[in-house]
Amino acid sequence: MILQLSPSLRLAQHMQFIHPRTQLKVKHILVIWSFIFVCSWMGYLKYSNYVDLCREHAMTTVICDRYRKGVITGSLCEELCETKIIIFSKCLSHLPSQQVYSGYIKATEPKKNPKHIIIKHNMEKFLSQDPMVREAVYNKPEKGSSMDDFRVMLKAYLERRLGDGDYTDLMTRIIDVADINYDGKVTLAEAKTMWALLQNSEFFMMMVLKDSDHIPKLEGFCGDMFIVEEAMVDRVYGVELPGVINMAVPNSYKQSIDQWFTPTWPQKAHIAVGMLEFIEEIFHGSNGNLYMCDLTEHSIGFTEKHEVKVINFANLVPETTLEQVLRERHCTQNTDCSYAENCITICDHNTHQCTGQVVHPNLQKVCVLLHMFLLRGAPKDVKLELEEELEKCLALDASKNSDIQLEHSLVLNSLKSTLWKQISNEKFGYIPNKKSR
């Protein structure tokens, strides 16, 4: 009886007679080919994602076509569509409907540097299969509308978004921005452009908070595409891990790694004060109370002077909106009353209806970000005091405190005072914001 060896055993026997150096070369070739295959596959995936997420050509084609037809206008339309000095550098989009790019505006005068910018555009309606939806982007106000008609539209829209109030100053600000040639009049194209821009929550909040030092400066717009200044660092923690590694590493470890790449402690204290100043601005501000409903380390950036810029404020939600969305919702516990990532309101256990009272105020959410950020590297003479302040801040909970607004103010002022002691002019040469003095 003749025994037949399996193919794998025959291969093993054959390999025994191959010279070790030859075996090593074969292994090297296999490793190299495996590496090439993996790199090619990752490149393909990256290209596929880029094609799906990044649509700058389609975006500019649609906008410039409507600009040339006179449907829309904008303070930067000529630069985008005619002289083409607005350059798209890097796609930062996470969704096809939300187009975001870094780029720059070429200098038009000798010896001047280009202006670094962020370009944003909501393409949700443009991507619709329904032509009626696509055309609806620029269909208001209608032809024949007067300036008074536009003011009535604006007033009703602001009251719907922000609640009842006197929005005379805000309306004036919006009309001034819409009037791109500063002739004191708003043409139909200017009105259509501004109305389309205001439907974008991020642009709307830029108008509401235009006087704030902590939001990026609006550089201009064309149609419903708008451009803002670029923050030097686009996240409050210091480093972004590569895609595959970023997915594999747990958040707790990522924050620990991030700490090694953050600014010096006095600079971190400066950034923290800027964040606290912004919380004060949106806490019962002139246009109502605003809630930060999607706050992450990517929501806050800073300039080279370590001045805070809130770079993701699409989910800054007016108190009125929160109440409108949640008041009809049935609930048995607070977690049933959630809006976006960070906003949970109190459930009324008598009526089993959600209320508009947020469980954790904005300050508590900011302190979640600041806790590790501030404590690592803090001077010994302030670390214990700072830790106590942050613990009080993290404990802010409207469901356990009947006077949460008073507690909120006390904790905010105490935390700011503790940080101010450490970043005084004499010690670090820091010039405080006039609003904070």
C-alpha positions in Angstrom: 0.0 0.0 0.0 1.5 3.4 -1.1 0.8 6.3 1.3 0.0 9.6 -0.4 1.4 12.8 1.3 -0.9 15.8 1.5 0.2 18.8 -0.6 1.0 20.8 2.6 3.4 18.0 3.8 5.0 17.7 0.4 5.6 21.5 0.4 7.1 21.3 3.9 9.4 18.5 2.8 10.4 20.5 -0.3 11.1 23.6 1.9 13.6 21.6 4.0 15.8 21.3 0.9 15.7 25.0 0.0 18.7 27.0 1.1 18.0 29.2 4.3 18.9 32.4 2.4 16.5 31.5 -0.3 13.8 30.9 2.3 14.5 34.3 3.8 14.2 36.0 0.4 10.8 34.3 -0.2 9.6 35.5 3.2 10.8 39.0 2.4 9.0 38.9 -0.9 5.8 37.7 0.8 6.0 40.5 3.4 6.6 43.2 0.8 3.7 42.0 -1.3 1.5 41.9 1.8 2.5 45.4 2.6 1.8 46.6 -0.9 -1.6 44.9 -0.9 -2.5 46.5 2.5 -1.3 50.0 1.4 -3.2 49.7 -1.9 -6.4 48.7 -0.2 -6.1 51.5 2.3 -5.4 53.9 -0.6 -8.5 52.6 -2.4 -10.7 53.1 0.7 -9.3 56.6 1.2 -10.0 57.5 -2.4 -13.5 56.1 -2.2 -14.2 58.0 1.0 -12.8 61.2 -0.6 -15.0 60.8 -3.7 -18.1 60.3 -1.5 -17.3 63.0 1.1 -15.5 65.7 -0.9 -17.5 67.4 -3.7 -15.8 70.8 -4.1 -16.2 70.7 -7.9 -19.9 70.0 -7.8 -20.4 72.6 -5.0 -18.6 75.4 -6.8 -20.2 74.5 -10.1 -23.7 74.8 -8.7 -23.0 78.0 -6.8 -21.2 79.8 -9.6 -23.9 78.8 -12.1 -26.5 80.5 -10.0 -24.2 83.5 -9.4 -23.7 84.0 -13.1 -27.5 83.8 -13.7 -28.0 86.5 -11.1 -30.1 84.3 -8.7 -27.6 84.7 -5.8 -24.7 86.9 -4.9 -22.1 87.3 -2.2 -19.2 89.2 -0.9 -16.7 86.6 -2.2 -18.5 85.4 -5.4 -16.1 87.2 -7.7 -13.1 85.7 -5.9 -14.6 82.2 -6.1 -16.1 82.2 -9.6 -14.3 84.8 -11.7 -10.8 85.6 -10.4 -10.6 82.1 -8.8 -8.3 83.2 -6.0 -10.1 81.1 -3.4 -8.1 77.8 -3.2 -9.4 74.6 -1.7 -6.5 72.8 0.1 -7.8 70.0 2.2 -11.2 68.2 2.5 -12.4 68.1 6.2 -15.9 66.8 5.5 -17.4 64.0 7.6 -20.7 63.9 5.7 -21.4 64.4 2.0 -24.1 66.9 2.9 -21.8 69.0 5.1 -18.9 70.2 3.0 -16.0 71.6 4.9 -12.5 72.5 3.5 -9.4 74.3 4.6 -8.0 76.6 2.1 -6.7 80.1 1.5 -7.4 83.3 -0.4 -4.5 84.3 -2.6 -3.0 87.7 -1.9 -3.8 90.2 -4.5 -1.0 92.7 -3.5 2.8 92.0 -3.5 4.5 91.0 -0.3 1.2 90.1 1.3 0.6 86.6 2.7 -2.4 84.5 1.6 -5.3 84.4 4.1 -6.0 80.9 5.6 -9.6 80.1 5.7 -12.3 77.4 6.4 -14.9 76.9 3.7 -18.4 75.5 4.6 -21.5 74.6 2.7 -24.6 72.6 3.4 -25.3 70.4 0.3 -28.2 68.4 1.8 -30.9 69.9 -0.5 -28.6 69.9 -3.5 -28.0 66.2 -3.1 -31.7 65.5 -3.2 -33.1 63.4 -6.1 -36.2 65.7 -6.1 -35.6 68.7 -8.5 -38.2 70.7 -6.6 -36.2 70.3 -3.3 -33.0 71.4 -5.1 -34.6 74.5 -6.5 -36.1 75.4 -3.2 -32.7 76.4 -1.8 -33.0 79.9 -3.3 -36.8 80.3 -3.7 -37.4 82.8 -0.9 -38.2 85.7 -0.8 -40.3 85.6 -4.0 -39.9 88.0 -6.9 -41.8 91.2 -6.2 -41.2 91.1 -2.4 -40.4 94.4 -0.8 -37.8 95.3 1.9 -40.6 95.5 4.4 -41.7 91.9 3.4 -38.2 90.7 4.0 -38.1 92.3 7.4 -41.4 90.6 8.3 -39.9 87.3 7.2 -36.8 87.8 9.3 -38.7 88.8 12.4 -40.9 85.8 12.2 -37.9 83.5 11.6 -35.9 84.9 14.6 -38.9 84.5 16.9 -39.4 81.0 15.8 -35.7 80.1 16.3 -35.1 82.2 19.5 -38.5 82.7 21.1 -40.3 86.0 21.7 -38.1 89.0 22.1 -36.8 92.3 20.7 -34.4 91.4 17.8 -34.1 94.8 16.2 -30.3 94.9 16.6 -30.0 91.3 15.3 -32.2 92.1 12.2 -30.1 95.2 11.5 -26.9 93.1 11.7 -28.2 90.5 9.3 -29.4 93.1 6.8 -26.0 94.9 7.0 -24.2 91.6 6.2 -26.7 90.9 3.3 -26.0 94.3 1.8 -22.7 93.4 0.1 -22.3 96.7 -1.9 -23.2 98.9 1.2 -25.8 100.9 -0.7 -28.3 100.7 2.1 -30.6 98.5 0.0 -31.1 94.7 -0.2 -31.7 93.4 -3.7 -33.6 90.2 -4.4 -30.4 88.3 -5.0 -29.0 89.6 -1.7 -32.2 88.6 0.1 -32.3 85.1 -1.4 -28.6 84.6 -0.5 -29.1 85.7 3.1 -32.2 83.7 3.6 -30.5 80.5 2.3 -27.5 81.2 4.6 -29.8 81.6 7.7 -31.2 78.1 7.1 -27.7 76.8 8.0 -27.7 76.5 11.9 -24.0 77.3 12.0 -24.2 80.5 10.0 -27.4 81.5 11.9 -25.4 81.2 15.2 -22.6 83.2 13.7 -25.1 86.1 13.2 -26.5 85.7 16.7 -23.0 85.7 18.3 -21.3 88.0 15.8 -20.0 90.3 18.6 -18.2 87.4 20.4 -14.4 87.2 20.4 -14.7 83.4 20.6 -16.2 82.5 17.3 -14.3 82.6 14.0 -14.5 85.8 12.0 -16.8 85.7 9.0 -14.6 86.4 5.9 -17.4 86.4 3.4 -19.8 84.2 1.4 -21.2 83.3 -2.0 -24.7 81.9 -2.1 -25.1 79.7 0.9 -21.4 78.8 1.0 -19.6 80.8 3.7 -16.0 81.3 4.7 -14.5 81.9 8.1 -11.0 82.5 9.5 -9.0 79.3 10.3 -8.1 78.5 13.9 -4.4 77.5 14.2 -5.4 74.3 16.2 -8.8 72.8 15.5 -9.2 70.8 18.7 -8.6 71.5 22.4 -6.5 68.4 22.9 -3.2 68.2 21.1 -2.9 65.4 18.6 -5.0 63.5 16.0 -4.0 59.8 15.7 -4.1 58.3 12.2 -7.5 56.8 11.1 -7.0 53.1 11.8 -5.1 53.7 15.1 -7.6 56.3 16.1 -10.4 53.7 15.9 -8.5 51.0 17.7 -7.3 53.1 20.7 -9.9 53.7 23.5 -10.9 57.3 24.2 -9.4 57.2 27.8 -6.0 56.3 26.3 -6.3 58.9 23.5 -6.9 61.6 26.0 -3.9 60.5 28.0 -1.7 60.5 24.8 -3.2 63.9 23.9 -2.0 65.5 27.1 1.7 65.1 26.0 1.1 67.4 23.0 -1.0 70.1 24.6 0.4 73.7 25.3 2.2 74.7 28.5 0.0 74.9 31.6 -0.2 78.8 31.6 -1.3 78.6 28.0 -3.9 75.9 28.9 -5.2 78.2 31.7 -5.5 81.0 29.1 -7.5 78.7 26.8 -9.7 77.5 29.8 -10.5 81.2 30.7 -11.6 81.8 27.1 -13.9 78.8 27.2 -15.4 80.1 30.5 -15.9 83.6 28.9 -17.8 82.0 26.1 -20.1 80.1 28.6 -20.9 83.5 30.2 -21.8 85.0 26.8 -24.3 82.3 25.9 -25.8 82.0 29.4 -28.8 84.3 29.3 -27.3 86.5 26.6 -29.0 89.3 24.7 -30.6 86.8 22.3 -31.7 84.2 24.9 -30.1 81.2 26.5 -28.1 78.8 24.3 -27.1 75.3 25.0 -24.1 73.4 23.8 -25.6 70.1 22.7 -22.7 68.4 20.9 -19.6 69.5 22.7 -16.4 67.5 22.0 -12.7 68.2 22.0 -13.2 69.0 18.3 -15.7 71.8 19.1 -13.0 74.1 20.5 -9.9 75.4 18.8 -7.4 78.2 19.5 -5.2 80.7 17.7 -1.4 81.0 17.9 -2.0 83.5 20.8 -4.1 80.8 22.5 -7.3 82.7 22.1 -10.3 80.3 22.1 -12.4 79.9 19.0 -15.5 77.8 19.1 -15.3 76.1 15.7 -18.3 73.8 15.8 -21.4 75.6 16.9 -24.0 74.1 14.6 -25.4 72.4 17.6 -25.7 75.5 19.8 -29.4 75.2 20.5 -31.6 78.0 21.7 -33.7 77.2 24.8 -36.9 77.8 22.8 -35.9 75.1 20.2 -35.1 72.6 23.0 -38.5 73.2 24.6 -40.4 72.9 21.3 -38.7 69.6 20.3 -39.0 67.9 23.7 -42.1 69.2 25.4 -44.4 66.7 23.6 -42.1 63.7 24.3 -43.3 61.1 26.7 -40.8 60.0 29.3 -40.2 57.8 32.4 -36.7 59.0 33.1 -34.4 61.9 32.2 -32.5 59.9 29.6 -35.7 59.7 27.6 -35.4 63.5 27.1 -32.2 63.7 25.1 -31.4 66.1 22.3 -28.2 65.5 20.3 -25.2 64.2 22.2 -25.0 66.4 25.3 -28.4 67.9 26.1 -30.7 65.9 28.4 -33.7 67.7 30.1 -35.6 66.8 33.2 -38.5 64.4 32.9 -41.6 65.6 34.9 -42.6 62.4 36.7 -46.1 63.7 37.4 -47.0 64.4 33.8 -44.5 62.0 32.2 -43.5 64.8 29.8 -40.1 66.2 29.1 -39.4 69.8 30.3 -37.1 72.4 28.9 -34.9 72.3 32.0 -31.5 70.9 31.0 -30.0 68.5 33.6 -26.3 69.5 33.1 -25.7 73.2 32.2 -23.1 74.3 29.7 -20.5 74.8 32.4 -20.6 71.2 33.5 -20.0 70.0 29.9 -17.0 72.3 29.5 -15.6 71.1 32.8 -15.7 67.5 31.5 -13.3 68.6 28.8 -11.2 70.8 31.1 -10.7 68.2 33.9 -7.7 66.3 32.6 -6.7 69.2 30.4 -6.1 71.5 33.3 -5.0 69.1 36.1 -2.0 67.6 34.2 0.9 69.9 34.7 -0.9 72.3 37.1 1.4 74.1 39.6 1.4 72.4 43.0 0.2 75.6 44.8 -3.0 75.6 42.8 -3.7 72.0 41.8 -5.7 71.0 45.0 -7.8 74.2 44.8 -8.4 73.7 41.1 -9.3 70.0 41.6 -12.0 71.0 44.2 -13.4 73.7 41.8 -13.6 71.2 38.9 -15.3 68.6 41.1 -18.0 71.1 42.1 -18.4 72.0 38.4 -18.7 68.3 37.4 -21.4 67.9 40.0 -23.7 70.6 38.6 -27.0 68.9 38.2 -30.4 70.6 37.8 -32.3 67.5 38.9 -30.6 67.6 42.3 -30.4 71.4 42.8 -33.5 73.6 42.9 -31.4 76.8 42.3 -29.0 75.6 39.6 -28.6 79.1 38.1 -27.2 80.5 41.3 -24.9 77.5 41.7 -23.8 77.8 38.1 -22.8 81.4 38.6 -20.9 80.8 41.8 -18.9 77.9 40.4 -18.1 79.8 37.2 -16.9 82.9 39.0 -14.9 80.8 41.5 -13.2 78.8 38.7 -12.4 81.9 36.7 -10.9 83.6 39.8 -8.7 80.6 40.5 -7.3 80.6 37.0 -6.9 84.4 36.9 -4.5 84.2 39.9 -2.2 82.0 37.8 -2.3 84.0 34.5 -1.9 87.5 35.8 0.0 90.0 33.8 2.9 90.1 36.2 3.5 86.3 36.2 3.0 85.3 32.5 2.7 88.5 30.6 -0.9 87.7 29.6 -3.2 90.6 28.6 -6.8 89.6 29.7 -9.9 90.2 27.5 -11.5 93.5 28.4 -14.8 91.8 28.9 -13.3 89.6 31.7 -11.7 92.4 33.7 
